[in-house]
Amino acid sequence: MIMAYELVIGLETHVELNTESKIFCSCGGHSSPKEPNDCVCPACSGMPGMLPVMNKRVVELAATAGLMLNCEINRYTTFDKKNYYYPDLPCAYQITQLNHPICVNGLVKVKTAAGERDIRIKQIHMEEDAGKLVHGGNSSFVDFNRTSVPLIEIVTQPDFRSPEEVVTYLGKLKSMFKSTGISECEEGAMRCDVNISVREEGSEKFGVRTEIKNMASFEAIDRAIRYEAQRHMDALEFGTEELVQETRRFDDVSGKTFAMRNKETEADYRYFPDPNLMPIVIDDEWLEEIKANKPVALDEKAEAYAEAGISDKEIAMLMSEHTVAKLLDDVIALGCNAKDAAAWILTDCAGILRKAGLKLKDLSITAEGLSYLIKKVDEGKLNRGAAKKTLIAVIENGADPIAYCEEQGFTKEIDSSMIEAVIDKAIESNPQAVSDYKAGKEKALMAIFGACMKELKGSGDPGQIRTMLIEKLKN
């Protein structure tokens, strides 16, 4: 008889923080390096006698992440040394937090087709990243640029019961951290260790646990969980192998996991308090400052956008990039309609960016510049075509939108007598189009209208100009 089994999963998610410098030295952060080992100093490369100096911004971002995940913030937090030898770890230990992590006891809700589940956050701790090994031919190289880049590690309880819940949770973290600027969550800046076991359905006892290390792709995480779950179930049901507690890696090509080493225990790392770093005390004043600067919760912002008439798909696109979400918020704060502003960003700006080979995150227009264009169009003082020309100049050439509109004469005040003169000239210059229009060919109107708009260089209200033109042709 084939038994029914339950999947039990816990995650350890490493997120590189978006800081200007590393956690314990002044070298640049995650996005600074351009070439291997060009962002390294004696401190982060493990030179003898060099002492770490704590980056205050790391503490603030870690606490902010904790607040967003409904965690308790420990007011007294310390660092520990985690000892292991590997070529990309220059000191042969990692500075991390074991005894007094910065955040504990959080909660995140995930919703899938199977329903809603509470995912408990055991803790969030700060730590430094390791370097990177690059293998090629018969040689291996080490790049220390990533060494000491600040991380938070978010450790959940084993509350996941399906790969869908895992991917939904990770997607929620990614959107949350990207939209608030806590992390870029790209190019290896968000990595996950998946702890997985299988047990008989209804049992309270945990099965043999294996850990799949260093997963960065949601698709790969989903495939790895499904493969590993089946491997465990086959072992329990058919005795295909003896399950042992171990660390495994996922091969993307074969879609299989392979053993790396026996799973280490806490004792194997010989943790001890780091004597070079003083405890951090977060007093009332500092905590209130962190709370005051905490971004609006992702769910609250999404709800506000939805109430403004922005679709779920548009909300997902806006909140996938911190700079884009902030641009929208700033444009709204300057008095523009939320739905219209979102359409300008996701349709007009995004379309121009795509043609230029750029992505939405590359949008560099200021909130003042974009709100100026939106308002001028709404007021009928700038037509949409002229606004689009301005956006192209801004995105492709870095033009100032206000100055560009003035230079091109797009916003020049035009009275009705000037418009009438332009219409008369267009009618006189396009006799065939006039004749065709009077003969019932409606499309002929566009030739005359286009001539008017060309003469006016995009200025004036297109609706008003069209109405005056039709009236003139009737008479």
C-alpha positions as CSV (number, residue, x, y, z in Angstrom):
1,M,0.0,0.0,0.0
2,I,1.4,3.4,-1.0
3,M,1.4,5.9,1.8
4,A,0.4,9.5,1.6
5,Y,3.3,11.9,2.4
6,E,3.7,15.5,3.5
7,L,6.4,17.8,2.4
8,V,8.1,19.9,5.1
9,I,10.3,22.8,4.0
10,G,12.2,25.6,5.8
11,L,14.1,28.4,4.1
12,E,17.3,30.3,4.8
13,T,17.2,33.3,2.4
14,H,20.3,35.5,2.0
15,V,19.7,39.0,0.8
16,E,22.5,41.5,0.0
17,L,21.7,44.9,1.4
18,N,21.7,48.0,-0.8
19,T,24.4,50.0,0.9
20,E,27.1,52.3,-0.4
21,S,29.8,50.4,1.5
22,K,30.5,47.0,2.9
23,I,29.5,45.9,6.4
24,F,32.8,46.3,8.2
25,C,34.9,48.5,5.9
26,S,34.6,51.5,3.5
27,C,34.9,49.5,0.2
28,G,31.9,49.9,-2.1
29,G,28.8,47.7,-1.8
30,H,27.1,45.1,-4.0
31,S,26.9,47.1,-7.3
32,S,30.3,48.8,-7.0
33,P,32.8,46.3,-8.5
34,K,33.5,46.3,-12.2
35,E,36.5,44.0,-12.5
36,P,37.6,41.1,-10.2
37,N,39.2,42.2,-7.0
38,D,38.9,45.9,-7.7
39,C,36.8,46.6,-4.6
40,V,39.0,45.1,-1.9
41,C,41.0,46.5,1.0
42,P,43.2,45.0,3.8
43,A,40.2,44.7,6.1
44,C,37.9,42.7,3.8
45,S,40.7,40.6,2.4
46,G,41.7,39.4,5.8
47,M,45.0,41.0,6.3
48,P,46.4,40.5,9.9
49,G,45.8,43.3,12.4
50,M,42.9,44.8,10.5
51,L,39.8,45.3,12.6
52,P,36.1,45.5,11.5
53,V,34.1,48.7,11.9
54,M,30.3,48.4,11.9
55,N,28.3,50.0,9.2
56,K,25.3,51.8,10.9
57,R,23.2,51.7,7.7
58,V,23.3,47.8,7.7
59,V,21.7,47.8,11.2
60,E,18.9,50.2,10.0
61,L,18.1,48.2,6.9
62,A,18.1,44.9,8.8
63,A,15.8,46.3,11.4
64,T,13.6,47.8,8.6
65,A,13.3,44.4,7.0
66,G,12.4,42.9,10.3
67,L,9.6,45.4,10.9
68,M,8.3,44.7,7.4
69,L,8.2,41.0,8.2
70,N,6.4,41.6,11.6
71,C,9.5,40.7,13.7
72,E,10.4,41.8,17.2
73,I,13.6,43.9,17.1
74,N,16.2,42.9,19.6
75,R,17.5,46.0,21.4
76,Y,20.7,44.2,22.3
77,T,22.4,42.5,19.4
78,T,25.9,40.9,19.0
79,F,28.2,39.3,16.4
80,D,29.8,35.9,16.5
81,K,32.5,34.1,14.5
82,K,31.5,31.1,12.4
83,N,34.6,29.1,11.7
84,Y,35.2,27.1,8.5
85,Y,37.9,27.0,5.9
86,Y,37.2,27.7,2.3
87,P,39.3,29.6,-0.3
88,D,36.8,32.4,-0.8
89,L,36.7,33.2,3.0
90,P,40.0,35.0,3.6
91,C,39.8,35.0,7.4
92,A,38.7,31.3,7.6
93,Y,35.7,32.6,9.6
94,Q,32.5,34.5,8.8
95,I,31.3,37.3,11.0
96,T,27.6,36.5,11.6
97,Q,25.0,36.5,14.5
98,L,24.1,33.4,16.5
99,N,23.3,34.2,20.1
100,H,21.7,37.7,19.7
101,P,20.3,38.2,16.2
102,I,18.8,41.5,15.4
103,C,15.2,40.3,14.6
104,V,13.1,37.3,15.9
105,N,9.6,35.9,15.8
106,G,8.2,37.3,12.6
107,L,5.3,36.2,10.4
108,V,4.5,36.4,6.7
109,K,1.2,35.3,5.0
110,V,1.4,33.5,1.7
111,K,-1.6,32.7,-0.5
112,T,-1.7,30.0,-3.2
113,A,-4.4,28.1,-4.9
114,A,-4.4,25.7,-1.9
115,G,-5.2,28.6,0.5
116,E,-3.5,30.9,2.8
117,R,-0.7,29.8,5.2
118,D,1.2,31.6,8.0
119,I,5.0,31.3,7.6
120,R,6.8,32.0,10.9
121,I,10.1,33.8,10.7
122,K,12.5,32.3,13.3
123,Q,15.0,35.1,13.0
124,I,16.8,37.6,10.8
125,H,20.5,38.1,11.4
126,M,23.2,40.3,9.9
127,E,26.4,38.8,8.4
128,E,29.1,39.3,5.8
129,D,29.1,37.6,2.5
130,A,32.0,35.4,1.3
131,G,34.0,35.8,-1.9
132,K,33.4,34.0,-5.2
133,L,35.4,31.2,-6.8
134,V,35.7,31.2,-10.6
135,H,36.7,27.9,-12.2
136,G,38.2,27.8,-15.7
137,G,40.3,25.1,-17.4
138,N,42.7,23.6,-15.0
139,S,42.7,26.7,-12.7
140,S,40.5,28.2,-10.1
141,F,40.5,31.9,-9.3
142,V,39.1,33.8,-6.3
143,D,37.3,37.2,-6.5
144,F,37.1,39.0,-3.1
145,N,34.9,41.8,-4.3
146,R,31.8,40.2,-2.7
147,T,33.7,39.5,0.6
148,S,32.1,41.5,3.4
149,V,29.2,42.8,1.4
150,P,26.4,43.1,4.0
151,L,23.8,40.3,4.1
152,I,20.7,39.6,6.1
153,E,19.7,36.0,6.5
154,I,16.0,35.3,6.9
155,V,15.4,32.0,8.6
156,T,11.9,30.5,8.6
157,Q,10.4,27.8,10.6
158,P,9.6,24.6,8.6
159,D,6.2,25.8,7.7
160,F,6.1,25.4,3.9
161,R,4.2,22.4,2.5
162,S,4.6,22.9,-1.3
163,P,7.0,24.4,-3.8
164,E,4.2,26.9,-4.8
165,E,4.2,28.3,-1.3
166,V,8.0,28.6,-1.4
167,V,8.0,30.5,-4.7
168,T,5.1,32.7,-3.6
169,Y,7.0,33.6,-0.4
170,L,10.3,34.4,-2.2
171,G,8.4,36.5,-4.7
172,K,6.8,38.5,-1.9
173,L,10.2,39.1,-0.3
174,K,11.7,40.1,-3.6
175,S,8.9,42.6,-4.4
176,M,9.0,44.0,-0.9
177,F,12.8,44.5,-0.7
178,K,13.2,45.8,-4.3
179,S,10.3,48.3,-4.1
180,T,11.6,49.7,-0.8
181,G,15.2,49.9,-1.8
182,I,16.4,47.4,0.8
183,S,18.1,45.2,-1.8
184,E,18.4,45.0,-5.6
185,C,17.5,41.3,-5.3
186,E,19.2,40.7,-8.7
187,E,22.5,39.2,-10.0
188,G,23.0,36.9,-7.0
189,A,21.8,39.5,-4.5
190,M,19.1,37.1,-3.3
191,R,20.0,33.4,-2.7
192,C,18.3,30.7,-0.9
193,D,19.1,27.5,1.0
194,V,16.2,25.0,1.0
195,N,15.8,22.6,3.9
196,I,13.5,19.8,2.9
197,S,12.2,16.6,4.5
198,V,9.2,14.2,3.9
199,R,7.0,12.5,6.5
200,E,3.9,10.4,6.5
201,E,0.8,12.6,6.3
202,G,-0.6,13.2,9.8
203,S,2.8,12.5,11.5
204,E,4.3,15.2,13.8
205,K,7.8,13.7,13.6
206,F,10.2,15.3,11.1
207,G,11.9,13.2,8.5
208,V,15.6,13.1,7.5
209,R,16.5,16.6,6.4
210,T,18.6,17.6,3.4
211,E,19.7,21.1,2.5
212,I,19.9,22.3,-1.1
213,K,22.5,25.1,-1.2
214,N,22.7,28.5,-2.9
215,M,19.7,28.6,-5.1
216,A,19.1,31.9,-7.0
217,S,16.4,31.1,-9.6
218,F,12.7,30.7,-8.6
219,E,12.3,28.2,-11.4
220,A,15.3,26.2,-10.3
221,I,14.1,26.2,-6.7
222,D,10.7,24.8,-7.8
223,R,12.3,22.1,-9.8
224,A,14.8,21.2,-7.1
225,I,12.1,20.8,-4.4
226,R,10.0,18.6,-6.7
227,Y,12.9,16.3,-7.5
228,E,14.1,16.1,-3.9
229,A,10.6,15.4,-2.6
230,Q,10.2,12.5,-5.0
231,R,13.7,11.2,-4.1
232,H,12.7,11.2,-0.4
233,M,9.3,9.5,-1.1
234,D,10.9,6.8,-3.3
235,A,13.4,6.1,-0.5
236,L,10.7,5.8,2.1
237,E,8.2,3.9,0.0
238,F,10.5,1.6,-2.1
239,G,13.8,1.6,-0.2
240,T,15.7,3.0,-3.2
241,E,18.4,4.5,-0.9
242,E,19.1,5.3,2.7
243,L,18.4,8.9,3.5
244,V,21.1,10.8,5.4
245,Q,21.3,14.4,6.7
246,E,23.4,16.1,4.1
247,T,24.0,19.2,1.9
248,R,23.2,18.8,-1.8
249,R,23.5,20.9,-4.9
250,F,21.0,21.2,-7.8
251,D,22.2,20.7,-11.4
252,D,20.1,22.8,-13.7
253,V,20.8,20.7,-16.8
254,S,19.9,17.3,-15.4
255,G,17.2,18.7,-13.0
256,K,18.7,16.5,-10.2
257,T,20.3,17.1,-6.9
258,F,23.7,15.6,-6.0
259,A,25.4,15.1,-2.6
260,M,28.1,17.7,-1.6
261,R,28.9,16.8,2.0
262,N,27.4,15.7,5.2
263,K,25.3,18.5,6.8
264,E,27.2,20.4,9.4
265,T,25.8,21.0,12.8
266,E,26.2,24.1,15.0
267,A,29.1,22.5,16.8
268,D,31.1,22.0,13.6
269,Y,31.4,25.7,13.1
270,R,32.8,26.4,16.6
271,Y,30.9,29.6,17.1
272,F,32.2,32.1,19.6
273,P,31.5,35.8,20.3
274,D,33.5,38.2,18.1
275,P,35.8,40.1,20.4
276,N,36.5,42.8,17.8
277,L,32.9,44.1,17.6
278,M,31.1,45.7,20.5
279,P,27.4,44.8,21.1
280,I,24.9,47.1,19.3
281,V,22.3,48.7,21.5
282,I,19.2,50.0,19.7
283,D,17.7,52.6,22.1
284,D,14.2,54.0,22.0
285,E,15.2,57.1,19.9
286,W,17.0,55.1,17.3
287,L,14.2,52.5,17.0
288,E,11.6,55.2,16.6
289,E,13.7,56.8,13.9
290,I,13.9,53.5,12.0
291,K,10.1,53.0,12.4
292,A,9.4,56.5,11.1
293,N,11.5,55.8,8.0
294,K,10.0,52.4,7.4
295,P,8.4,52.3,3.9
296,V,4.7,51.7,3.5
297,A,4.0,48.0,3.7
298,L,3.8,46.2,0.4
299,D,0.2,45.1,0.9
300,E,-0.9,48.5,1.9
301,K,0.7,50.2,-1.1
302,A,-0.8,47.6,-3.5
303,E,-4.2,48.1,-1.9
304,A,-3.9,51.9,-2.4
305,Y,-2.9,51.4,-6.0
306,A,-5.8,49.0,-6.7
307,E,-8.3,51.5,-5.2
308,A,-6.9,54.1,-7.6
309,G,-7.9,51.8,-10.5
310,I,-4.4,50.4,-11.3
311,S,-4.6,46.8,-12.4
312,D,-2.9,43.9,-10.6
313,K,-0.5,43.4,-13.5
314,E,0.5,47.1,-13.5
315,I,0.9,47.0,-9.7
316,A,3.3,44.1,-10.0
317,M,5.4,45.9,-12.6
318,L,5.5,49.2,-10.6
319,M,6.5,47.4,-7.4
320,S,9.2,45.3,-9.0
321,E,11.5,48.3,-9.0
322,H,12.1,50.6,-6.1
323,T,12.9,53.6,-8.3
324,V,9.8,53.2,-10.4
325,A,7.5,52.8,-7.4
326,K,9.1,55.9,-5.8
327,L,8.7,57.9,-9.1
328,L,5.0,57.1,-9.2
329,D,4.5,58.0,-5.5
330,D,6.3,61.3,-6.0
331,V,4.3,62.2,-9.2
332,I,1.1,61.4,-7.3
333,A,2.3,63.6,-4.4
334,L,2.7,66.5,-6.9
335,G,-1.0,66.3,-7.7
336,C,-1.3,63.9,-10.6
337,N,-3.9,61.2,-10.9
338,A,-2.5,57.8,-9.8
339,K,-4.0,55.8,-12.7
340,D,-2.9,58.3,-15.3
341,A,0.6,58.6,-13.9
342,A,0.9,54.8,-13.9
343,A,-0.2,54.7,-17.5
344,W,2.4,57.3,-18.5
345,I,5.2,55.3,-16.8
346,L,4.1,51.8,-18.0
347,T,3.0,52.7,-21.5
348,D,4.6,55.8,-22.8
349,C,7.9,55.7,-20.9
350,A,8.2,51.9,-21.0
351,G,7.6,51.9,-24.8
352,I,10.4,54.4,-25.5
353,L,12.7,52.5,-23.2
354,R,12.1,49.2,-25.0
355,K,12.9,50.8,-28.4
356,A,16.1,52.2,-26.9
357,G,17.1,48.8,-25.5
358,L,16.6,49.9,-21.9
359,K,14.5,48.5,-19.0
360,L,12.0,50.2,-16.8
361,K,14.6,50.5,-14.0
362,D,16.7,52.7,-16.3
363,L,14.0,55.5,-16.4
364,S,15.7,58.7,-15.3
365,I,13.0,61.3,-15.6
366,T,12.4,63.3,-12.4
367,A,9.0,63.4,-10.7
368,E,8.8,67.1,-11.4
369,G,9.5,66.6,-15.1
370,L,7.0,63.9,-15.6
371,S,4.3,65.7,-13.5
372,Y,4.9,68.8,-15.6
373,L,4.2,66.9,-18.8
374,I,1.1,65.1,-17.4
375,K,-0.4,68.4,-16.1
376,K,0.3,70.3,-19.4
377,V,-1.5,67.6,-21.4
378,D,-4.4,67.5,-18.9
379,E,-4.7,71.3,-19.2
380,G,-4.7,71.1,-23.0
381,K,-1.6,73.2,-23.2
382,L,0.5,70.3,-24.6
383,N,-0.7,67.6,-26.9
384,R,0.2,63.9,-26.4
385,G,2.5,63.8,-29.5
386,A,4.6,66.7,-28.3
387,A,4.8,65.1,-24.8
388,K,6.0,61.8,-26.3
389,K,8.7,63.7,-28.3
390,T,9.8,65.3,-25.1
391,L,9.9,61.9,-23.3
392,I,12.1,60.5,-26.2
393,A,14.5,63.4,-25.8
394,V,14.6,62.9,-22.0
395,I,15.2,59.1,-22.2
396,E,17.5,59.0,-25.1
397,N,19.5,62.3,-24.7
398,G,19.0,63.2,-21.0
399,A,17.1,66.4,-21.9
400,D,15.3,68.5,-19.3
401,P,11.6,68.1,-20.1
402,I,10.6,71.6,-19.1
403,A,13.4,73.3,-20.9
404,Y,12.9,71.1,-24.0
405,C,9.2,71.9,-24.2
406,E,10.0,75.6,-24.1
407,E,12.9,75.4,-26.6
408,Q,10.6,73.5,-29.1
409,G,7.7,75.9,-28.5
410,F,5.4,73.1,-27.4
411,T,3.9,75.1,-24.6
412,K,3.7,78.5,-26.2
413,E,0.4,80.2,-25.6
414,I,-1.6,80.2,-28.9
415,D,-4.8,82.2,-29.3
416,S,-7.7,81.2,-31.4
417,S,-6.9,83.8,-34.1
418,M,-3.4,82.2,-34.7
419,I,-5.0,78.7,-34.9
420,E,-7.6,80.0,-37.3
421,A,-4.8,81.4,-39.5
422,V,-3.0,78.1,-39.5
423,I,-6.2,76.2,-40.4
424,D,-6.8,78.6,-43.3
425,K,-3.3,78.0,-44.6
426,A,-3.7,74.2,-44.3
427,I,-7.0,74.2,-46.2
428,E,-5.5,76.4,-48.9
429,S,-2.4,74.1,-49.2
430,N,-4.4,70.8,-49.4
431,P,-7.2,71.3,-51.9
432,Q,-7.4,67.6,-52.9
433,A,-7.9,66.6,-49.2
434,V,-10.5,69.3,-48.8
435,S,-12.3,68.0,-51.9
436,D,-12.1,64.4,-50.7
437,Y,-13.4,65.3,-47.3
438,K,-16.4,67.2,-48.7
439,A,-17.1,64.1,-50.9
440,G,-17.5,62.0,-47.8
441,K,-14.0,60.6,-47.3
442,E,-13.6,61.1,-43.5
443,K,-9.9,60.0,-43.5
444,A,-9.0,63.0,-45.7
445,L,-9.5,65.2,-42.6
446,M,-6.3,63.7,-41.1
447,A,-4.1,65.2,-43.9
448,I,-5.4,68.7,-43.2
449,F,-5.3,68.2,-39.4
450,G,-1.7,66.8,-39.6
451,A,-0.7,69.9,-41.6
452,C,-2.2,72.1,-38.8
453,M,-0.3,70.3,-36.1
454,K,2.9,70.4,-38.0
455,E,2.6,74.1,-38.4
456,L,1.8,74.6,-34.7
457,K,4.8,72.3,-33.8
458,G,2.6,70.3,-31.4
459,S,1.3,73.3,-29.5
460,G,-2.4,73.9,-28.8
461,D,-5.2,71.6,-27.8
462,P,-5.7,68.9,-30.5
463,G,-9.4,68.6,-29.7
464,Q,-9.9,72.3,-30.0
465,I,-8.0,72.5,-33.3
466,R,-9.9,69.5,-34.8
467,T,-13.2,71.1,-33.8
468,M,-12.3,74.5,-35.4
469,L,-11.1,72.7,-38.5
470,I,-14.3,70.7,-39.0
471,E,-16.4,73.9,-38.5
472,K,-14.3,75.7,-41.0
473,L,-14.7,73.0,-43.6
474,K,-18.5,73.0,-43.1
475,N,-18.6,76.7,-43.9
